[in-house]
């Protein structure tokens, strides 16, 4: 009789272990989703990759070469090897090209320009993928203004004046980033004569906080973008182009979904690695993670449990922020950049958006090897040229 009990014991033991695996694993991975995708964190410059300048040789035009040595913890970080980046040195900024690595971990890079005083060997630097921290550093005059929503909330905004008052662009940065993230997109728009608004939204430095400390992928932030579009229209805008990066892309799509009459004022959309579907982002990003300790791939069934727990713990309704599945969402010319090396918003997310989802029919530019929102950095000339061509298409479409 005792022997007959063993199958039942093993069965119950298996059920218990499966319960621990799925409940524990789901809780763990839902926490990672919160940390990586949901938690609202203002831009923190202390997270910049840091290091020391070993050698620098530049001419009077601020061109030449520089050799840098990243800090020990950043020596193996290759994300920016093929990228144009900015090096912050005190009050100065050095714009440098891709790296040639030395055997000792040093990187030799071409110096493309110096803003401010030329730094010296031995100076410390902080790396920024945004390249420029202010419009002025990027060669554009600007004004600090405030955009106010109908609810009376105020949001700091950069206004980069263009030529005339008819053409406007409104740009929205991603989660955990700053307005400076959008300066790379602002440059060709400004060159084309557009007035450019680079906005903030709730949770940013100087802006009202999120009530629960979580970003909402356009469900709520669309109102800030809508207020900026209203501002542009009040200034005489007859052409409005929207631009968004990463979570800012979701905010842009959220505005198209919820902005009603104001959204009808839009004439073109430019997105860089947009988080077009939060659920897709979670699914595809999970392909680059493994189970703790054992290092095995995450089972799809565990992904499903983790997403259910995200909904349960954090109140997320994935259908509210799936902009891939909304028929007719994008009615205007659309240009989307996507890095093939992106692990934050993997290529498969926007493959769906652009081929079978709401973005189909738009122009989809894949940038080989580019990691998250580094499309400009890997190919600056190509990025800006494609935007210039797109603006011609916008004018022709009016």
N, C-alpha and C positions, 0 to 999 in steps of 0.2 A: 504493500500500500504506500509506503514511504517513497518508493521509486516513482510512483505515478505522480507524486506531487512536484517532482523536479521540472517537468515541462512547464507547469504553471508558474513555478518560482522564476524560471528563466524568462517566461513571457512577461511577467510583471516587472522583473528587473530590466528587461529590454524597454518596456514602456516607460519606466521611471527614468532610464538613461536618456531615452529620446526626449522626454519632457524637459529634463535638465538641459540637454543640448539645444533644443529649440527655444525654450524660454530664456535660458541664460544667454545663448548666442543672440537671440533676437533683441534682448535688452541691451547687450553690449554694442551691437552694430547700430541699433537705433540711436544710442548715445553718440556714436561716431557721426551719424547723419546730422544730429543736432549740432555737434561741435563744428563740423566741416561746412554744412550747408544752411543751417537755420539760425545759429547764434549770431546776433547782431554785434559786431565789433568795429568800432571806429578805426580808421587808418592809424597804424602805429609805426612810426618811422624807426623805432628801436629794433624792429624785426628785419631791417635791411641787412643784406650780406655785407660784411665788413672786411677790411684788410689794410695793407700798407703799400704805398708807392715805393718801388725799388729804384726805378730810373724814369726820367721824363726828358724828352728833347723835342721842343716845339719852336716854330718860327714866330715872327711877328703877327702872322695871320691866325695863330693858334692852331696850327696843323703840325703833325709830326708823329712821334711814337711815345708810348708809355709802357712800362713794365710794372705789373702789380702782383702782389702776393696775397691771396685771400687768407683770412684767418683759418686756423687749423680745422675748425668744424665745418668750413665751407670748401675745403680743398678739393673734395670729390664731387662738388655740385657742378654739373655740366649743362644746366638749363640755359645758360646765357653764353655758351661758348660761340655759337653761331649768330649771336644777336648784337645789334647796336644798342648800347646802354648808356646810362649816365652815371658818373662818379661824383658824389657830393664830397667836397673837400672844404670844410668850414663854410664860408659864404660863397664859395666858387662852385662851378659845375663844369665837368669835363665830359664831352660827348665822345665816345670811343666806339670803334668798330669791333668785329668778331675777334676772337682770341686765337693766338698760336701758343699752345702750352709747352712749357719747358719741363725737363725731367724732374726739376725740383719743385714743381707745382706752380711756378710763376706763369703769368699770362702776358704775352706781348700783344698790344692792341694799337691800331692806328688811331691817333687823335684827330677828330674831325673838327672840333671847335672847343674853345674855352670861353666860358662866361664868367667874368670876374678876374681875379688875380690868378696867374698861373701857379699851380701848386709846386712843391719841391719834393725831391726824394726824401723819404722818411715820414711824409705826411700820411695820416690815416684817411681812409675814404669809406663812404657807404654807397652801395650799388643800388640804383633804382631802374627798374624796367620801364618806368614811365618816361625816362630820359630827362624831361624838364619838369620842374616842380611848380612853375608859375608860367602864365602866358608870356610874361615879359622875357623870361629866359628863353622861350621858344621864338622870340622875335615878334611878338604880337602885343600891341597895346591893349589894355583892358581896364574895366571899371568893376569895383565891388558894388553889387546892388543886392536888394532883397526882393524875393518873390513871395507873395502872400497868397495863401489858399483861400477859397471862399469861407473856410471855417476859421480864418483869422490866424493861422499858424504861419510863421515867417521862416524862410529858408535862404541862407547865404548863396549867392550865385555870382559867377564871373560873366560879365558881358564883354565880349571881344567885338568891337565895332567893325562893320564891313563897309561896303560902298552902297550908300542909299539905305532905304528903310523897307524895301520890298521883299528881300530874300533873307530868311532866318533859318538857323539850325539850332536844335535843342539836344544836348548830349548828356547821357546818364551813365555814371560809372558803376562798377560792380561791387559786390559785397566785400567789406573789409578794405576797400581801396579808397583813394581820394579823388578829388576833381582832376588832379594832374594826370590820372589815367587816360583822360579823354583828350589831352593836348595833341597826341599823335593823330587822332582823327580830325581835330579842329584845324590843323595846319592847312590841308588842301581845301577845306571848306572856306576858311578865311581867305586863302589865295584866290578862290573863285568869287570873292566879293560878298560872301554871306556874313551877316551878323550872327555871332555864335554865343548861345547861352550854355554855360557848363554848370549844371545844377547840383544841388545837394538834395537829399531826401532824409526822412526821419532816421534817427540813429547816427547821422553824421555829426562830426564836431561842429558845434554852433547851431545845430538843428534840434527840434523836439525829439525826445527819445521814443522808441517803441514801447508800448504799454507793457508787453510781456517779454521784451528783450529778444524778439525773433523777427527776422526778415520774412516777408510774405510773398516774394516773387511776383510783384505787380498787383496782388490783390488789393493792397492798400496804397502802396507808393505811387500808383498811377495818378493820384490826385495832385502830387507835387509836380509831376511832369505836365499834367493838364493845366496847372496854374501858370507854368512857364510858357506853354503854348498860347494861353490866353494873354499873357504879357506881350508876347511877340505880335499877336494879332492886334492888340491895342496900339502897338508902335507902328502899325501900318503894313505888317507882313501880308504878302499875297502868295508867297511860296514858303512852305515850311517842310524842312527835312529833319527827321529824327535819327539820332544815333545812340546806340547802347552797347555796352560790353558786359558779357557774362550775366550776372544778376541784373545789371542795367538793361540787358536785352530783354529779360523777362518783364521788367518794369515797362519797357517800351511796348511789348506785346500786350501786357495787361492794360495799358492805356488804349490801345487799338480795340481791345475787347470791351472795355467799360466806359470809354470816353465819349461815346455817342456823338453828338454834334461837333464837339471839338476835334474828335478823331477824324472827322470828315474834312478838316482843314489841312490834313497831312498830304504831302505830295511825293514823298519818298522816304525810305527807311534804310539805314545802314547799320548792320549789326556785326559785332565781333565776338565769336564763340558764345552766342546767346544761350542761356539756360531755357530753351524753348519748351521743355517738359521736365519738371522736377523728378517725376517718377522715372523717366528715361535716364536722367543724369545719375540717379541712384543705381539703377540696374547696370548701366554701362560702366560706371566707375567701380562697381563691385568686381568687375573682371580684373582689375589691377590690384585687388586686395586678396589676402589669404586668411585662413583660419589661424588664430593665435596658437602658438606652440608647435602645432603639427605642420603648419605651412601649406596645407592643402587648399585647393580652390573652394570658394564659398558655394555651397549647394543652392540652386535656384529656390528650393523650398525654404531655406533659411532666409534668403533675401525677401521672400514673400512675408514671412513672419516678422522680419525686421521692419518692413514697410507698414505692416499692420500696427506694430508697436509705435512707430513714428506717429501714425494717426491717433492712436490711443493716448500716448504720453503728451504729445505736443499739439493735438488738435488740427493736424494737417489734412486737408481734403485735396488729394492729388488731382482730382478732376477739375478743381478751380484754377489750377496753375499748369494745366496741360494745354499749351497753345498750339501744339502740333495738330490736335484733333478738331480744331474749330474751322468749319467750312466757311470760306470767304472772309477769313479774318484779315488777310493782307490784300488790299485792293489796289495798292499803289506800287510803283517800281520798288524792288527790293534787292539789296546787295548784302550778301553774308560772307564774311571771312571765317575760315575754320582751319586751325592748325592740325596737321595729321598726327602730331605727337602729343596732343592735348589729353591729359588724364583727369582733368577737373570737369570739363564738359567734353567728353570724348566725341570723336568724329561721328560715331554711329548715331548719336543723339540728333545731330543736325542733318545727317544723311536722311533720316526719317522726315524731319521737318521740311527739308527742301525737295524731297522726291515724292513722298506720298502724303505729306501733311500740309499745313496751312501755307507754307512758304513755297510750294511747288510753282514753278514758272518764274521764280526769281533767279538772280545771278549768284551762283555759288562758287566762291574762290577758295580752293584748297591750297594751303601754304605748306609745302613739304617740310616736315620735321619740326614745325613751329609748335611750341608748347602753349600753355593757356594764355590767351590774349597777347601773344608775341608775334602776331602776323606782321605788324609793322616792323618790329625789330629785326626779323629775319629778312624781310624784303621791303625796306622803306620806300624805294622808288616805285616798285610795283604796286604797293598798297596805295600810295598817294595818286599814282597815275590812274588806277582803277576807279578811285573815288571821283577824280576829275571827269573821267569818261561817263560815270554814272550820273553826275550832275547835268551833263549834256543830255542824257536820256530823260532825266526829270523835266528839263525845259522843253524837250521835244514832245513829252507826254501831256503837257498842259494844254 
